[in-house]
Amino acid sequence: MFVKRAFIRFLPLILVFSLLYPLSSQADDAQDWIKRSIDLTINTHFAAAESLLTARIAAGDSSARVYFYLASVLNSKMTHFENQADEALFLYALNRVISTTAPEQLGNGKEARARAFFFRGSAFGYKAFYEGQNGNWLDAVKDGLKSVDNLKQAVELDSTLYDAYLGIGVYQYWRSTKLKYLLWMPFIEDTRLQGIENIRKAAAKSEHSRYMAMHQLIYILLNYGNKDEALGYAREVIRTYPKSTFMWWAYAHTWYMRHEYPKAIAAYRHLLTMLKTLPEQNPSHVVSCYARLAEIYDKMGRITDAHREAMQAVQAAKGLKLSTQGQKSIKKAEVILAK
């Protein structure tokens, strides 16, 4: 059960921004609106992304594809703001995807079936993540396993469906990581390298999900100990999305994990400026950024600077109802202030 719960915990890393392209040669206008929704979401312009997709639905698009992207935007939005404000529409969109991709409705076309299994697997993944967040672990585990099974069926039908390799690869890596203490046993397979290779495939060959695959590789490679490769991907994602706080968190974290603290400070300073001017911001993120700067200065032995940043975190938190992560950050800041 621990491993299954760990998979659900890391599901948002697979899905939060996995707004993937239509997986076949579609009309140019489809590519345009899908790419637009991806870029808006990665840059945290959730209201614009949601409006784009609901306008398509209002104009008569009832496909599983448009509801999948809508659910993706809403999932990203709720994760960013750490609330459940869009729960009803989010679950409605997921159920539309699942109901329209039931195996008995798919017909015999190989490409269409692969695409449907991909959307279906991704929808179950979103449900599993959401159920896990709300403590419904039995349902979360069931839907999490359905997600992986459907994604595997998708690539069995079409091995060039590179977007599905992202979800499979992340599952393979984190499952083995959480089972690390049992890998000496003959029936427990270490699939971490398989997972990394599958995500590399997505990063190299997916059209629109490649930067999300790179984002996953940053955290996974840092965990695995390959910090040089992680830095290469970190530099690439901020070159492509220089205004994305989502990407800058990963970039700053890379320098932090490499213990290159002056570069980490510069990255978090830049991120902090971005967070303060973000139109759709979560104030808890500013608190967490100040607390991380305080932590870095503390590790460098610069106690006066550490106290200053810790105090900034406390000041920024005043009057706020902090997220769980924000509360953890404040506790770290308070520990530093007590030194």
N, C-alpha and C positions, 0 to 999 in steps of 0.2 A: 504493500500500500504506500510506503514511503516513496518508492520510485515513481509510482503513478501520480502521486501528489506533486512530486518534483517536476514531472513533465507538465502538469497543468500550470505550475508556477511559472515555468519558462515559456509557456504558450504565447504570451504577449510579445515575446521577442521574435517569434515567428510571424505573428499576425497583425501586430498593432499598425504597421504601415505596409503590409504586404498587398498593396493595391496593384494587382498584376494585370498584364495586358491580355487581350481576348484569346490568346493561345492559338490563333489560326489567322489566315490572311483575311481580315475583315475590311470593310469599307474605310476609306481614309477618315471620314467624319467620326467613325467609332474610335479610331486611334486618337484623334484630336481631343474628344471629350474625356476619354480615359486618361490620357497623358495629363490633361489639364487638372483633372481631379487628383491625380497623384501628386503633381507639383504643389497644388494648393495645400494638400494635407501635410506633406513633408515640411512645408513652410509654416504650418500651424494656422492657416487661413481656413478654419473649419466651416465657418458660416458660408463663405463663398463656394466651397466644395459641395456642401450640402444643398445649397440653392441650385447649383448646376445640375445635380442629379435629380432632385425633386421636380425641376422644370422638365426634364426628359420624361419622367414618369407621367406628369400632368399632360404632356404632349402625346401620350399613348404608348410609350415604351414599357412593356410589362415583362421583359425578359429576365431570366435569372441573373444575367450579367449586371444589369443596372441596379438590381436590388442587392447584389453582392457588394458592389462598390459603395452603395449607400450605407450598408452595414459596416463596411470597412471604415468609412469616414466617421460614423457615429461611435464606433469602438475606439478609434484614435482620439476623438474629442473627449469621450468620457474618461479615458485613461489619462489624457493630458490634464484635465481639470479634476481628476480623482473624485468623480461623482457618478450618479446614475440617472442624471436628468433626462436622458434620451432612451431610457430602457424600453418603453413601449414600442416606439418606432424601430428601434434596433432589433428587438426580438421578432417583430412583425416581418421585417425585411429578411431576416435569417430563415424564418419559417417559409417564406415565399420561395427562397432559393431551394430549400430542402424539398418542398412539395413538388416543385417543377423539375427536379432532377432525380426523381425516384427511378431506380433501375428498370422497372416495368414500363416506364414511359420513354426510354431512351432510343429504342429502335436498334438497328444493326450497324449504323455508320460508325466506323472505328474512331474517326477524329472527333465526331460529336460526342460519342460516349466518353472519350478521354477528357474532353473539356468539361462535360457534366460531372464526372467523378472528381475533377479538380475543384470545381465550384462547390460541390456537395461536401467534399472533405474539408475545405476551408470554412464553410458555414458551420459544420460540426465543431471545428476547432474554436471558432469564436464563441459558440455556445458553451463549450467546455471551460474556456477561460472565464467567462462571465459567471458560470455556475460555481466554479472554484472560488472566485472572489466573494461570492455570497455564502460560502460554506456548504454548498450542496455537493459534497465530495463524491457521493455515489454516482449521481448524474454526470458530474464533471469527468470522472474516470471513464464512464461508458461512452460519452460523446468524444472524449479525447482519443480513445482507441478507434472509434469509428472514423475520426478525422484521418488518422495515420493509415488505416486500412484503405480508405477511399483514395488518398493520395498515391498509395502504392499501386492500386488498380489503374489509376490514371497513367502512370509511367510504364506499366506493363503493356498498356494499349498503345502508348506513344512515348518512346524513349527519348524523343527530342522535346518533350514538354518540360523545359528546364525549370520553369517556375515551381513545379511540384517538388523538385529536388531540394529546394530551400527548406520547406517544412519537414521533409523526411530527414534531411541532414541535421537540422537542429535537434530533432527528436533523438536521432542516433547518438549525437554527441552528449547531450545532457543526461540521457538515460544511463549511459555508461559512466559518466562522471559521478552521478549520484550512487552508482553501484560499485564505485572504484574499490571499496574495501572488500568486495566479493570476487574481483576479477581473477584471483588465483584459482577459483573453482572451475572445473572443466566445462560445466554447462552454462557459465556466465561469459558471454562473448564481449570482448572489448571492441566496440564499434565507433570509437571516437575518431579514428583516422578516416573511416568510411564516411562518417558524418561531415568531417571537414572537407573531404573530397567532393561530396555531393553539393555542399554549399559553394565550393569553388566553381563547380560547374554552373550553378545559377549565376554567380558573379561574372563569369566569363561569357556566358551565352544567352542569358535572358535579356530581353529588350528593355523592359521597363522595371523589372524587379531586381536588376543587377546591383543597384546601390543599396537596396535593403539587404541583399545577400552580403555585400561588403560590410554593412553595418553589423550584421550578425557575426561575421568573421572577426571583426575587431575584438569583440568581447570574448569570443570563443578562443581565438589565438592567444589573447592575453592570459586566459585561464589555462591554456595548454602550455604556455611558456614560450611561444614563438612571438616575441615582442617586436622584432624587426618587420616581419610580414604584417603584423597588426598596424604598425605605424604607416606602412605603405598604403593600406586601405584607408586609414584615418585621414591621411593627406588627400587622397582621391575624393572622398565623400564631401569634404568641405570645399574642394575646388569646384565640384559640380553644384553643391547646394550651400553657397557661402552665407545665405541668410537663414539657414535652418538651425534653430537651437537644438533640435533633435540630433543633428549631425555634430554640432559643436560640443555637446555633452560627451559624445564618444571620443572626439579628438582630444579634448582636455583630459579625459580619463586615461587615455593612452599615455600621455606624458606623465601623469601621476603614477601610473603603474610601472613605468620605466624608471621612476625615481629621479627624473630630470625636472626638478622642482621649479627652477626659474622659468622654464618653458611651460610648465603646467600653470604657474601663476599667470603668465601672459595670456594663456588660453582661457582660463577661468575669468580673468578680468574682461576679456572681449565678450565672453558669454554673458557675464553679468550686465554689461551695457546693452546687449541684445535683449535680455530678459526684461529689463526695465522699460524698454520701448516697445515691447511686443503688444500688438493690438488685443490679442486674445490670450492674456497671460494668466498663469497660476501663481499667485504671490508666494506660495510655499517654495517655488523653485528659486526665487531670489534668496530666501532664507538659507536654503541648502547650499547655494553657491557661496555665500559669505562663510558659512560654516566649513566648507571644504577648503577655502582659502586660509581660514584660521588653522585648520588641521595641518596644512602644508607648512605654514610658517612655524608651527609648533615642532614639526619634524625637523625643520632646519635649525631649530634652536633660537629662532628670532621671536622671543616671547612677547616683546612689546607689540610687534606687528600682529602676532597671533591674537593678543588680547583686543587689539583694535578691530580686527575682522570679526571676532567672536561677539564683540559688543554691537557691531553693525548687524549681525544676525539676530541678536536679541531685539534690537530696535526695530528691525524690519518685521519681526513677528508680532509686535504689539498690536492688539486689536484684531488679529486674524484668527480664524478657525483653521488651524494648520492640518495638513494632510498627515498621514502616518509617517511618511518620510520626513516631512517638515518637523514633526515632533522629535524624531530621532536626531535630526540635525541640531535642533536647539539643545538637546541633552548633551551632545558632543561639545557644543559651544560653551555651555555652562561648566563642563568639566575643565575646559581650557581656561576659562575665567577664574576658576578656583585655584589655579596653580600659582 
